[in-house]
Amino acid sequence: MISEKDKVNRIIKEFLTYFMGHQLTDISLHLKVDDKEMALAFTVPCEAEPADFKMLLKELNVPREYELEEYYNGLLGAHHGSQHNYTLLGKALDEAKGTYVQGKLYLWVKRYNLA
């Protein structure tokens, strides 16, 4: 069984892979983990919104699948090829929101603890 701490690490790695794959390397991350939830907030300066950012948000906003939690979390962080589908990551999250405003990309995600 994967610990919640390891799941959070894998989730963060997925987002860093997305940003760095777009050559976005000035990434501010705010992380809050407590007994109720994990909350991540990214702020990323960029000249333009990545062309696939809206698709990323769509893929992140699929329903969380609790019954397959361990399976999906075991696959997080394993990247194959240049094309990446973030639906798998979305199945490990409860909420995802994002926007691009005045040269900055904002992304907020939450994962509620099951315990």
Backbone as a chain_set.jsonl record, in Angstrom:
{"seq": "MISEKDKVNRIIKEFLTYFMGHQLTDISLHLKVDDKEMALAFTVPCEAEPADFKMLLKELNVPREYELEEYYNGLLGAHHGSQHNYTLLGKALDEAKGTYVQGKLYLWVKRYNLA", "coords": {"N": [[0.843, -1.183, 0.0], [0.55, 2.195, -0.852], [1.801, 5.012, 0.807], [0.143, 7.997, 1.98], [1.795, 10.208, 1.884], [3.665, 9.444, -0.085], [1.934, 9.338, -2.262], [1.253, 12.038, -2.542], [3.777, 13.047, -3.246], [4.094, 11.808, -5.765], [1.984, 12.953, -7.183], [2.755, 15.662, -7.213], [5.086, 15.395, -8.745], [3.973, 14.707, -11.231], [2.727, 17.12, -11.99], [4.948, 18.839, -12.098], [6.292, 17.649, -14.215], [4.504, 18.246, -16.282], [4.635, 21.121, -16.38], [7.423, 21.574, -16.818], [7.706, 20.239, -19.193], [6.661, 22.064, -20.88], [8.588, 23.926, -20.964], [8.486, 25.6, -18.798], [9.898, 26.809, -16.106], [10.053, 28.372, -13.865], [8.611, 27.96, -11.176], [6.258, 28.336, -8.703], [5.241, 26.806, -5.771], [2.736, 26.007, -3.515], [2.085, 24.046, -0.815], [-0.186, 22.266, 1.153], [-0.797, 20.036, 3.65], [-2.867, 18.163, 5.626], [-4.817, 16.407, 8.148], [-7.223, 16.261, 6.813], [-7.05, 16.964, 4.084], [-5.092, 17.321, 1.033], [-3.691, 20.057, -0.418], [-2.729, 21.784, -3.271], [-1.141, 24.531, -4.784], [-0.17, 26.107, -7.623], [1.827, 28.61, -9.118], [2.801, 30.007, -12.06], [4.834, 31.881, -13.993], [4.395, 32.87, -17.369], [4.598, 33.533, -20.881], [2.398, 33.057, -22.491], [-0.717, 31.276, -22.326], [-0.403, 27.78, -22.105], [-1.089, 25.776, -24.971], [-2.454, 23.416, -24.476], [-3.586, 23.678, -21.966], [-6.295, 23.99, -21.161], [-7.24, 21.49, -21.895], [-5.755, 19.926, -20.142], [-6.972, 20.695, -17.706], [-9.529, 19.685, -18.16], [-8.982, 16.93, -18.291], [-8.072, 16.54, -15.692], [-10.35, 16.861, -14.222], [-11.944, 14.565, -13.96], [-14.045, 12.09, -12.417], [-12.976, 11.015, -9.18], [-11.7, 7.794, -8.553], [-12.21, 5.797, -6.16], [-12.182, 3.034, -5.598], [-10.192, 2.019, -7.198], [-7.932, 3.184, -6.341], [-5.271, 2.471, -5.328], [-4.173, 1.176, -7.537], [-4.15, 3.213, -9.58], [-2.562, 5.158, -8.31], [-0.181, 3.793, -8.148], [0.673, 3.901, -10.744], [1.162, 6.564, -11.247], [3.5, 9.024, -12.21], [4.937, 7.473, -13.941], [6.085, 7.886, -16.994], [5.58, 7.621, -20.462], [6.762, 8.195, -23.559], [6.143, 11.23, -25.52], [3.559, 12.242, -25.579], [1.052, 12.784, -23.219], [-1.5, 11.738, -21.104], [-3.54, 13.158, -18.766], [-5.657, 12.143, -17.369], [-5.457, 9.942, -15.704], [-4.092, 11.033, -13.526], [-6.09, 12.811, -12.732], [-7.955, 11.009, -11.701], [-6.956, 10.534, -9.235], [-7.407, 12.766, -7.809], [-9.586, 15.207, -6.207], [-10.496, 17.783, -6.765], [-9.881, 20.284, -9.239], [-8.715, 23.291, -10.498], [-8.013, 25.991, -12.699], [-6.364, 28.813, -14.239], [-5.375, 31.423, -16.519], [-3.875, 34.449, -16.15], [-2.855, 37.649, -16.872], [-0.09, 37.046, -17.665], [0.525, 34.947, -15.951], [0.179, 31.597, -14.96], [-2.152, 29.798, -13.177], [-2.823, 27.136, -10.982], [-4.836, 25.052, -9.093], [-5.276, 22.353, -6.927], [-6.97, 19.704, -5.171], [-7.017, 17.007, -2.864], [-8.864, 14.862, -1.055], [-8.517, 13.317, 2.117], [-9.092, 9.92, 2.859], [-9.208, 8.609, 5.237]], "CA": [[0.0, 0.0, 0.0], [1.32, 3.427, -0.985], [1.436, 5.978, 1.848], [-0.408, 9.269, 1.484], [2.958, 11.06, 1.6], [4.181, 9.034, -1.39], [0.947, 9.747, -3.266], [1.43, 13.484, -2.733], [5.022, 13.208, -4.012], [3.848, 11.4, -7.15], [1.104, 13.965, -7.775], [3.592, 16.841, -7.481], [5.967, 15.048, -9.867], [3.175, 14.785, -12.464], [2.551, 18.525, -12.361], [6.254, 19.367, -12.498], [6.536, 17.126, -15.56], [3.692, 19.044, -17.212], [5.193, 22.471, -16.525], [8.756, 21.527, -17.419], [7.514, 19.82, -20.57], [6.337, 23.29, -21.618], [9.727, 24.809, -20.717], [8.118, 26.523, -17.717], [10.78, 26.356, -15.027], [9.939, 29.275, -12.714], [7.38, 27.391, -10.629], [6.022, 28.514, -7.267], [4.344, 25.762, -5.286], [2.304, 26.066, -2.12], [1.552, 22.739, -0.45], [-0.765, 22.149, 2.494], [-1.249, 18.68, 3.923], [-3.313, 17.942, 7.001], [-5.571, 15.159, 8.264], [-8.433, 16.315, 5.99], [-6.822, 17.112, 2.647], [-3.851, 17.797, 0.442], [-4.008, 21.149, -1.336], [-1.584, 22.297, -4.023], [-1.376, 25.739, -5.578], [0.976, 26.444, -8.467], [1.85, 29.884, -9.84], [3.858, 29.834, -13.051], [4.895, 32.948, -14.992], [4.597, 32.431, -18.75], [4.197, 34.548, -21.853], [1.074, 32.722, -23.02], [-1.296, 30.047, -21.786], [-0.079, 26.62, -22.94], [-2.192, 25.406, -25.861], [-3.197, 22.275, -23.939], [-3.935, 23.898, -20.557], [-7.719, 23.689, -20.964], [-7.36, 20.032, -21.971], [-5.242, 19.437, -18.864], [-8.022, 20.888, -16.7], [-10.605, 18.731, -18.463], [-8.509, 15.601, -17.899], [-7.956, 16.489, -14.229], [-11.677, 16.933, -13.613], [-12.71, 13.327, -14.054], [-14.347, 11.652, -11.046], [-11.989, 10.2, -8.466], [-12.126, 6.399, -8.479], [-11.684, 5.315, -4.882], [-11.987, 1.586, -5.589], [-8.967, 1.718, -7.941], [-6.962, 4.152, -5.819], [-3.901, 1.948, -5.261], [-3.729, 0.908, -8.909], [-3.837, 4.475, -10.249], [-1.435, 5.813, -7.651], [1.013, 3.047, -8.499], [1.074, 4.283, -12.098], [1.542, 7.977, -11.327], [4.927, 9.296, -12.321], [5.535, 6.638, -14.991], [5.816, 8.545, -18.272], [6.002, 6.895, -21.654], [6.586, 8.992, -24.763], [5.953, 12.675, -25.358], [2.144, 12.53, -25.34], [0.688, 12.362, -21.87], [-2.896, 11.938, -20.756], [-3.578, 13.429, -17.327], [-6.873, 11.585, -16.777], [-5.016, 9.08, -14.611], [-3.846, 11.934, -12.399], [-7.396, 13.301, -12.299], [-8.628, 9.969, -10.923], [-6.361, 10.55, -7.895], [-7.715, 14.084, -7.234], [-10.999, 15.526, -6.01], [-10.81, 19.084, -7.368], [-8.812, 20.939, -10.005], [-9.114, 24.55, -11.129], [-6.866, 26.704, -13.226], [-6.624, 29.987, -15.059], [-4.224, 32.186, -16.985], [-4.192, 35.868, -15.977], [-1.764, 38.628, -16.939], [1.246, 36.47, -17.701], [0.745, 33.906, -14.944], [-0.668, 30.421, -14.982], [-2.505, 29.381, -11.817], [-3.442, 25.82, -10.912], [-5.16, 24.64, -7.729], [-5.833, 21.002, -6.855], [-7.201, 19.158, -3.83], [-7.25, 15.576, -2.702], [-9.373, 14.664, 0.299], [-8.085, 12.088, 2.772], [-10.177, 8.959, 3.046], [-9.168, 8.062, 6.6]], "C": [[0.891, 1.251, 0.0], [0.861, 4.417, 0.09], [0.903, 7.262, 1.218], [0.723, 10.235, 1.126], [3.538, 10.728, 0.224], [3.223, 9.424, -2.512], [1.081, 11.233, -3.572], [2.689, 13.749, -3.556], [4.82, 12.869, -5.481], [2.972, 12.419, -7.874], [1.914, 15.212, -8.137], [4.505, 16.574, -8.679], [5.22, 15.145, -11.192], [3.022, 16.234, -12.921], [3.873, 19.16, -12.784], [6.621, 18.887, -13.901], [5.748, 17.918, -16.595], [4.338, 20.41, -17.457], [6.548, 22.448, -17.236], [8.701, 21.049, -18.866], [7.135, 20.977, -21.486], [7.423, 24.35, -21.431], [9.378, 25.906, -19.71], [8.87, 26.063, -16.471], [10.818, 27.289, -13.82], [8.599, 28.952, -12.057], [7.316, 27.657, -9.134], [4.961, 27.506, -6.848], [4.019, 26.027, -3.825], [1.611, 24.744, -1.829], [1.028, 22.785, 0.971], [-1.284, 20.721, 2.632], [-1.659, 18.62, 5.386], [-4.151, 16.67, 7.032], [-6.833, 15.137, 7.405], [-8.16, 16.314, 4.493], [-5.375, 17.448, 2.322], [-4.276, 18.874, -0.542], [-2.715, 21.658, -1.958], [-2.007, 23.541, -4.772], [-0.081, 26.065, -6.314], [0.766, 27.823, -9.073], [3.061, 29.825, -10.759], [3.834, 30.997, -14.036], [5.129, 32.356, -16.385], [4.024, 33.476, -19.699], [2.796, 34.317, -22.391], [0.585, 31.443, -22.355], [-0.895, 28.881, -22.685], [-1.312, 26.175, -23.734], [-3.047, 24.276, -25.298], [-3.653, 22.464, -22.488], [-5.405, 23.584, -20.276], [-7.974, 22.18, -21.03], [-6.842, 19.394, -20.684], [-6.327, 19.539, -17.797], [-9.172, 19.913, -16.911], [-10.211, 17.33, -17.998], [-8.374, 15.462, -16.385], [-9.311, 16.427, -13.544], [-12.554, 15.734, -13.933], [-12.994, 12.877, -12.624], [-13.218, 10.805, -10.451], [-12.55, 8.789, -8.345], [-11.488, 5.744, -7.262], [-11.352, 3.822, -4.905], [-10.719, 1.156, -6.339], [-7.796, 2.602, -7.507], [-5.518, 3.649, -5.854], [-3.345, 1.686, -6.657], [-3.299, 2.192, -9.602], [-2.618, 5.151, -9.628], [-0.124, 5.086, -7.916], [1.555, 3.423, -9.869], [1.522, 5.734, -12.213], [3.053, 8.122, -11.373], [5.638, 8.452, -13.361], [5.155, 7.219, -16.345], [6.388, 7.736, -19.424], [5.715, 7.759, -22.866], [6.317, 10.448, -24.46], [4.499, 13.055, -25.109], [1.777, 11.992, -23.964], [-0.768, 12.699, -21.619], [-2.959, 12.072, -19.237], [-4.862, 12.951, -16.659], [-6.528, 10.698, -15.589], [-4.745, 9.901, -13.357], [-5.166, 12.462, -11.845], [-8.141, 12.298, -11.437], [-8.077, 9.864, -9.503], [-6.663, 11.853, -7.157], [-9.216, 14.259, -7.06], [-11.407, 16.831, -6.673], [-9.607, 19.587, -8.145], [-9.391, 22.172, -10.679], [-7.858, 25.223, -11.651], [-7.284, 27.881, -14.073], [-5.297, 30.597, -15.492], [-4.623, 33.65, -16.929], [-2.899, 36.675, -16.011], [-0.369, 38.009, -16.806], [1.549, 35.43, -16.647], [-0.302, 32.811, -15.095], [-0.899, 30.002, -13.535], [-3.194, 28.023, -11.888], [-3.618, 25.453, -9.447], [-5.752, 23.243, -7.781], [-5.983, 20.585, -5.394], [-7.436, 17.661, -3.923], [-7.67, 15.384, -1.249], [-8.9, 13.324, 0.849], [-9.288, 11.205, 3.025], [-10.269, 8.457, 4.475], [-10.092, 8.784, 7.542]], "O": [[1.857, 1.342, 0.758], [-0.339, 4.633, 0.26], [1.189, 7.563, 0.059], [0.609, 10.994, 0.164], [3.864, 11.631, -0.546], [3.663, 9.799, -3.599], [1.027, 11.639, -4.734], [2.672, 14.581, -4.463], [5.327, 13.575, -6.353], [3.197, 12.71, -9.048], [1.775, 15.752, -9.235], [4.673, 17.444, -9.535], [5.781, 15.62, -12.18], [3.171, 16.534, -14.106], [3.905, 19.941, -13.735], [7.198, 19.641, -14.684], [6.267, 18.227, -17.667], [4.559, 20.804, -18.602], [6.778, 23.23, -18.159], [9.555, 21.414, -19.674], [7.269, 20.889, -22.707], [7.203, 25.53, -21.706], [9.919, 27.01, -19.773], [8.52, 25.054, -15.86], [11.538, 27.026, -12.856], [7.585, 29.588, -12.344], [8.206, 27.256, -8.385], [3.92, 27.375, -7.49], [4.911, 26.243, -3.004], [0.662, 24.367, -2.516], [1.698, 23.275, 1.88], [-2.101, 20.262, 1.834], [-0.887, 18.983, 6.273], [-4.191, 15.932, 6.047], [-7.459, 14.085, 7.279], [-8.926, 15.744, 3.717], [-4.569, 17.799, 3.183], [-5.124, 18.635, -1.402], [-1.736, 21.926, -1.262], [-3.103, 23.599, -5.329], [0.965, 26.271, -5.699], [-0.34, 28.164, -9.491], [4.191, 29.622, -10.313], [2.906, 31.097, -14.839], [5.953, 31.458, -16.559], [3.09, 34.203, -19.361], [2.085, 35.269, -22.712], [1.381, 30.631, -21.881], [-1.03, 28.975, -23.905], [-2.432, 26.198, -23.225], [-4.235, 24.185, -25.607], [-4.065, 21.497, -21.847], [-5.721, 22.974, -19.255], [-8.823, 21.658, -20.308], [-7.427, 18.43, -20.19], [-6.574, 18.58, -17.066], [-9.725, 19.379, -15.949], [-11.014, 16.627, -17.385], [-8.547, 14.366, -15.852], [-9.406, 15.984, -12.399], [-13.758, 15.872, -14.149], [-12.259, 13.245, -11.708], [-12.597, 9.994, -11.138], [-13.736, 8.608, -8.068], [-10.381, 5.211, -7.327], [-10.365, 3.392, -4.309], [-10.229, 0.046, -6.134], [-6.804, 2.741, -8.222], [-4.637, 4.342, -6.362], [-2.172, 1.949, -6.92], [-2.201, 2.257, -10.156], [-1.749, 5.655, -10.339], [0.938, 5.708, -7.909], [2.75, 3.283, -10.13], [2.194, 6.096, -13.178], [3.783, 7.429, -10.665], [6.815, 8.68, -13.642], [4.02, 7.057, -16.792], [7.513, 7.238, -19.369], [4.554, 8.03, -23.175], [6.268, 10.858, -23.301], [4.23, 14.086, -24.491], [2.151, 10.878, -23.6], [-1.214, 13.814, -21.891], [-2.486, 11.199, -18.51], [-5.133, 13.307, -15.512], [-7.234, 10.706, -14.58], [-5.125, 9.505, -12.255], [-5.341, 12.551, -10.63], [-8.883, 12.689, -10.535], [-8.661, 9.184, -8.659], [-6.235, 12.035, -6.018], [-10.015, 13.556, -7.679], [-12.552, 16.971, -7.102], [-8.461, 19.35, -7.764], [-10.425, 22.106, -11.344], [-6.77, 25.041, -11.104], [-8.411, 27.943, -14.564], [-4.245, 30.325, -14.913], [-5.587, 34.059, -17.575], [-1.966, 36.402, -15.257], [0.421, 38.4, -15.947], [2.708, 35.062, -16.459], [-1.485, 33.066, -15.322], [0.049, 29.868, -12.761], [-4.042, 27.791, -12.75], [-2.676, 25.532, -8.658], [-6.637, 22.975, -8.594], [-5.248, 21.033, -4.514], [-7.969, 17.137, -4.901], [-6.919, 15.705, -0.328], [-8.886, 12.321, 0.137], [-10.369, 11.687, 3.365], [-11.306, 7.932, 4.882], [-10.166, 8.436, 8.72]]}, "num_chains": 1, "name": "protein.A"}
